[in-house]
């Protein structure tokens, strides 16, 4: 499992390589990095637990029920949040597709303006 400082450096490096890093994003980056760190720690625990998805639970009246393990619920929630923050920080293929589409549209608009003017 990576340390928080290493995750942050990896994120900033990736953002710089993609041309989307700005110092003003550091607060958002810190939140994202904390989520990644939590996700890695919980995933490690989940793996060490044999990837058990459910567990038995005895309720107040003594009935035994099967329920999803809380660690799995936390991992699933973090996945959604990480995906959201990766969108915000422009760190996923979706951002790349949108950037390429904007560049193409910009090029088409520029060509049309030249033709019309």
KAPE-V373464 format. One record per residue. RES is the residue in one small letter. SS is DSSP state (h for helix, s for strand, l for the rest). D_LAST is the distance of its C-alpha to the last C-alpha in Angstrom with 1 decimal. Layout:
{{RES	SS	D_LAST} {RES	SS	D_LAST}}
//
This chain:
{{x	l	58.1} {x	l	55.7} {x	l	56.3} {x	h	53.8} {x	h	52.8} {x	h	52.0} {x	h	50.0} {x	h	48.0} {x	h	47.4} {x	h	46.3} {x	h	43.8} {x	h	42.3} {x	h	42.2} {x	h	40.3} {x	h	37.9} {x	h	37.2} {x	h	36.8} {x	h	34.2} {x	l	32.5} {x	l	33.2} {x	l	36.3} {x	l	36.5} {x	h	39.8} {x	h	39.2} {x	h	39.7} {x	h	43.3} {x	h	45.0} {x	h	43.3} {x	h	44.0} {x	h	47.6} {x	h	47.9} {x	h	46.4} {x	h	48.8} {x	h	51.8} {x	h	50.9} {x	h	50.6} {x	h	54.0} {x	h	55.7} {x	h	54.3} {x	h	55.7} {x	h	59.0} {x	h	59.4} {x	h	58.4} {x	h	61.0} {x	h	63.7} {x	h	62.7} {x	h	63.1} {x	h	66.4} {x	l	67.6} {x	l	67.1} {x	l	63.9} {x	l	66.2} {x	l	64.1} {x	s	66.8} {x	s	70.0} {x	s	73.0} {x	s	73.5} {x	s	76.6} {x	l	76.0} {x	l	78.4} {x	l	80.6} {x	l	81.0} {x	l	78.7} {x	s	76.8} {x	s	73.2} {x	s	70.5} {x	s	67.3} {x	s	64.2} {x	l	64.7} {x	h	63.0} {x	h	61.7} {x	h	59.7} {x	h	58.2} {x	h	57.2} {x	h	55.6} {x	h	53.6} {x	h	52.4} {x	h	51.4} {x	h	49.4} {x	h	47.3} {x	h	46.9} {x	h	46.0} {x	h	43.3} {x	h	41.9} {x	h	42.0} {x	h	40.5} {x	h	37.5} {x	h	37.3} {x	l	37.6} {x	l	35.1} {x	l	38.0} {x	l	37.7} {x	h	35.9} {x	h	34.3} {x	h	32.4} {x	h	31.3} {x	h	30.1} {x	h	28.1} {x	h	26.6} {x	h	25.6} {x	h	24.1} {x	h	22.0} {x	h	20.8} {x	h	19.9} {x	h	18.1} {x	h	16.3} {x	h	15.3} {x	h	14.2} {x	h	12.1} {x	h	10.5} {x	h	10.0} {x	h	8.5} {x	h	5.9} {x	h	5.2} {x	h	5.7} {x	h	3.8} {x	l	0.0}}
//
